[in-house]
Amino acid sequence: MAQQTELVRCGAVRVPDSEDGTDRPDYADAFEIRVPEPDGRTAEQWVRRGLEGAPPALRLLIRVVHRVVLGFRLGPHPSPDHVLGWRIGTSEPDVVRLEAASWLVRAVIVGRRVDPHTTRLTTFLFYERPIAARVVWTVVGPVHRRVAPYLLARAAAAPLPRSV
């Protein structure tokens, strides 16, 4: 069985062209993890495991930053239609699209199973109030760029769901 120490790669990658299927974002980043053994989880299971499986203190911090600092109007948690309060716009085996919006910024997170070994998480921001959003993202962005790969690595280390 693969262990976290056998991860091939977990880090920033080039943002794929038209990954989000919407307008041109004001900000985008992508993180990818490659595991040595095939992983049968869906994109939604990966994203849920990363966000909802975060340690409680980090999960609380993420929700506070999303709700208070970024002003996102988050849905209920837990919920089959939301992941940590983010609305699920699309959920297919290889792709999940999460959406959240506020007066400051609209955000889209796309989780994609690139292949059985590779999962990518891409974040897109669309500034509603460009000056204020840039200022806030100057503070929040560096934290996001540290937390996102950490959450992917935690999701990779989680046991695979049992087959039925």
C-alpha positions as a Markdown table, in Angstrom:
| # | Residue | x | y | z |
|---|---|---|---|---|
| 1 | Met | 0.0 | 0.0 | 0.0 |
| 2 | Ala | 1.3 | 3.5 | -0.9 |
| 3 | Gln | 2.3 | 5.8 | 1.9 |
| 4 | Gln | 2.5 | 9.6 | 1.9 |
| 5 | Thr | 6.3 | 9.4 | 1.8 |
| 6 | Glu | 6.0 | 7.8 | -1.6 |
| 7 | Leu | 4.2 | 10.8 | -3.2 |
| 8 | Val | 5.8 | 11.6 | -6.5 |
| 9 | Arg | 4.8 | 15.3 | -6.6 |
| 10 | Cys | 2.7 | 17.7 | -4.7 |
| 11 | Gly | 2.9 | 21.4 | -5.6 |
| 12 | Ala | 2.1 | 24.3 | -7.9 |
| 13 | Val | 1.6 | 23.7 | -11.6 |
| 14 | Arg | 0.7 | 25.8 | -14.6 |
| 15 | Val | -3.0 | 26.8 | -14.6 |
| 16 | Pro | -4.6 | 24.8 | -17.5 |
| 17 | Asp | -6.3 | 26.8 | -20.3 |
| 18 | Ser | -10.1 | 27.2 | -19.9 |
| 19 | Glu | -10.2 | 24.8 | -16.9 |
| 20 | Asp | -13.0 | 26.7 | -15.3 |
| 21 | Gly | -15.1 | 27.2 | -18.5 |
| 22 | Thr | -16.0 | 30.8 | -17.6 |
| 23 | Asp | -14.6 | 34.3 | -18.1 |
| 24 | Arg | -11.0 | 35.2 | -17.7 |
| 25 | Pro | -10.1 | 35.2 | -14.0 |
| 26 | Asp | -8.3 | 38.0 | -12.2 |
| 27 | Tyr | -6.3 | 35.4 | -10.3 |
| 28 | Ala | -5.7 | 31.7 | -10.8 |
| 29 | Asp | -3.4 | 29.0 | -9.4 |
| 30 | Ala | -3.2 | 25.3 | -9.6 |
| 31 | Phe | -1.8 | 22.5 | -7.4 |
| 32 | Glu | -1.3 | 18.9 | -8.4 |
| 33 | Ile | -0.5 | 15.7 | -6.6 |
| 34 | Arg | 0.7 | 12.5 | -8.1 |
| 35 | Val | 0.5 | 9.3 | -6.2 |
| 36 | Pro | 2.4 | 6.1 | -7.0 |
| 37 | Glu | -0.7 | 3.8 | -6.9 |
| 38 | Pro | -3.9 | 4.3 | -8.9 |
| 39 | Asp | -6.6 | 6.1 | -6.7 |
| 40 | Gly | -10.2 | 5.4 | -7.5 |
| 41 | Arg | -11.7 | 8.3 | -5.6 |
| 42 | Thr | -13.9 | 10.7 | -7.5 |
| 43 | Ala | -12.9 | 14.4 | -7.8 |
| 44 | Glu | -15.6 | 15.3 | -5.2 |
| 45 | Gln | -14.3 | 12.7 | -2.8 |
| 46 | Trp | -10.8 | 14.2 | -3.1 |
| 47 | Val | -12.0 | 17.7 | -2.5 |
| 48 | Arg | -14.2 | 16.7 | 0.4 |
| 49 | Arg | -11.4 | 14.7 | 2.0 |
| 50 | Gly | -9.0 | 17.7 | 1.6 |
| 51 | Leu | -11.4 | 20.4 | 2.9 |
| 52 | Glu | -13.7 | 18.6 | 5.2 |
| 53 | Gly | -11.0 | 16.3 | 6.4 |
| 54 | Ala | -8.7 | 19.1 | 7.5 |
| 55 | Pro | -7.7 | 19.2 | 11.2 |
| 56 | Pro | -10.5 | 20.9 | 13.1 |
| 57 | Ala | -8.5 | 24.1 | 13.9 |
| 58 | Leu | -7.5 | 24.5 | 10.2 |
| 59 | Arg | -11.1 | 23.8 | 9.0 |
| 60 | Leu | -12.4 | 26.5 | 11.4 |
| 61 | Leu | -9.7 | 28.9 | 10.1 |
| 62 | Ile | -10.7 | 28.2 | 6.5 |
| 63 | Arg | -14.3 | 28.8 | 7.2 |
| 64 | Val | -13.6 | 32.0 | 9.1 |
| 65 | Val | -11.4 | 33.4 | 6.3 |
| 66 | His | -13.9 | 32.4 | 3.7 |
| 67 | Arg | -16.9 | 33.8 | 5.5 |
| 68 | Val | -15.5 | 36.8 | 7.4 |
| 69 | Val | -12.4 | 38.0 | 5.4 |
| 70 | Leu | -13.6 | 37.1 | 1.9 |
| 71 | Gly | -17.3 | 37.5 | 2.7 |
| 72 | Phe | -18.5 | 34.4 | 1.0 |
| 73 | Arg | -22.1 | 33.4 | 1.5 |
| 74 | Leu | -21.5 | 29.8 | 2.4 |
| 75 | Gly | -24.2 | 27.1 | 2.4 |
| 76 | Pro | -24.8 | 24.6 | 5.2 |
| 77 | His | -22.1 | 22.2 | 6.4 |
| 78 | Pro | -22.3 | 19.3 | 6.3 |
| 79 | Ser | -24.4 | 19.0 | 3.2 |
| 80 | Pro | -24.5 | 16.8 | 0.1 |
| 81 | Asp | -24.9 | 19.9 | -2.1 |
| 82 | His | -21.9 | 21.8 | -0.5 |
| 83 | Val | -18.3 | 21.1 | 0.4 |
| 84 | Leu | -17.4 | 23.1 | 3.5 |
| 85 | Gly | -20.1 | 25.5 | 2.6 |
| 86 | Trp | -19.1 | 25.9 | -1.1 |
| 87 | Arg | -21.9 | 25.2 | -3.5 |
| 88 | Ile | -21.3 | 22.2 | -5.8 |
| 89 | Gly | -21.9 | 23.5 | -9.3 |
| 90 | Thr | -20.8 | 20.3 | -11.1 |
| 91 | Ser | -19.9 | 16.9 | -9.8 |
| 92 | Glu | -18.8 | 14.2 | -12.2 |
| 93 | Pro | -16.4 | 11.3 | -11.5 |
| 94 | Asp | -13.4 | 13.2 | -12.8 |
| 95 | Val | -14.3 | 16.8 | -12.1 |
| 96 | Val | -16.0 | 18.8 | -9.3 |
| 97 | Arg | -16.6 | 22.5 | -9.5 |
| 98 | Leu | -17.2 | 24.5 | -6.3 |
| 99 | Glu | -18.5 | 28.1 | -6.3 |
| 100 | Ala | -18.7 | 30.9 | -3.7 |
| 101 | Ala | -19.4 | 34.6 | -4.0 |
| 102 | Ser | -19.4 | 37.8 | -2.0 |
| 103 | Trp | -19.5 | 41.5 | -2.6 |
| 104 | Leu | -15.7 | 41.4 | -2.9 |
| 105 | Val | -14.9 | 38.4 | -5.1 |
| 106 | Arg | -16.5 | 35.4 | -6.8 |
| 107 | Ala | -14.5 | 32.2 | -6.6 |
| 108 | Val | -14.5 | 28.9 | -8.4 |
| 109 | Ile | -12.5 | 25.8 | -7.3 |
| 110 | Val | -12.1 | 23.0 | -9.8 |
| 111 | Gly | -11.0 | 19.6 | -8.6 |
| 112 | Arg | -10.0 | 17.3 | -11.5 |
| 113 | Arg | -8.8 | 13.7 | -11.7 |
| 114 | Val | -6.3 | 14.1 | -14.4 |
| 115 | Asp | -5.6 | 10.4 | -14.5 |
| 116 | Pro | -5.7 | 7.5 | -11.9 |
| 117 | His | -2.5 | 8.8 | -10.3 |
| 118 | Thr | -3.0 | 12.6 | -10.5 |
| 119 | Thr | -5.4 | 15.0 | -9.0 |
| 120 | Arg | -5.3 | 18.8 | -9.6 |
| 121 | Leu | -7.0 | 21.6 | -7.7 |
| 122 | Thr | -7.4 | 24.9 | -9.5 |
| 123 | Thr | -8.6 | 28.1 | -7.9 |
| 124 | Phe | -10.1 | 31.0 | -9.9 |
| 125 | Leu | -10.9 | 34.5 | -8.5 |
| 126 | Phe | -13.0 | 37.1 | -10.2 |
| 127 | Tyr | -12.8 | 40.4 | -8.5 |
| 128 | Glu | -16.1 | 42.2 | -7.9 |
| 129 | Arg | -14.3 | 45.1 | -6.2 |
| 130 | Pro | -10.8 | 45.0 | -7.8 |
| 131 | Ile | -8.9 | 47.4 | -5.5 |
| 132 | Ala | -10.3 | 45.9 | -2.3 |
| 133 | Ala | -10.0 | 42.3 | -3.6 |
| 134 | Arg | -6.3 | 42.8 | -4.5 |
| 135 | Val | -5.5 | 44.2 | -1.1 |
| 136 | Val | -7.3 | 41.3 | 0.7 |
| 137 | Trp | -5.8 | 38.7 | -1.6 |
| 138 | Thr | -2.3 | 40.1 | -0.9 |
| 139 | Val | -2.8 | 38.9 | 2.7 |
| 140 | Val | -4.9 | 35.8 | 2.0 |
| 141 | Gly | -3.1 | 34.5 | -1.1 |
| 142 | Pro | 0.2 | 33.4 | 0.5 |
| 143 | Val | -1.8 | 31.4 | 3.1 |
| 144 | His | -3.9 | 29.8 | 0.4 |
| 145 | Arg | -0.8 | 28.8 | -1.6 |
| 146 | Arg | 0.6 | 27.0 | 1.5 |
| 147 | Val | -2.7 | 25.4 | 2.7 |
| 148 | Ala | -3.9 | 24.1 | -0.7 |
| 149 | Pro | -1.0 | 21.7 | -1.3 |
| 150 | Tyr | -1.1 | 20.6 | 2.3 |
| 151 | Leu | -4.8 | 19.7 | 2.0 |
| 152 | Leu | -4.1 | 17.7 | -1.2 |
| 153 | Ala | -1.3 | 15.8 | 0.6 |
| 154 | Arg | -3.6 | 15.0 | 3.5 |
| 155 | Ala | -6.3 | 13.8 | 1.1 |
| 156 | Ala | -3.7 | 11.6 | -0.7 |
| 157 | Ala | -2.7 | 10.1 | 2.7 |
| 158 | Ala | -6.3 | 9.3 | 3.7 |
| 159 | Pro | -7.3 | 5.6 | 3.3 |
| 160 | Leu | -9.2 | 4.8 | 0.1 |
| 161 | Pro | -13.0 | 4.2 | 0.5 |
| 162 | Arg | -13.8 | 0.6 | 0.6 |
| 163 | Ser | -15.4 | -0.9 | -2.5 |
| 164 | Val | -19.0 | -2.1 | -2.2 |
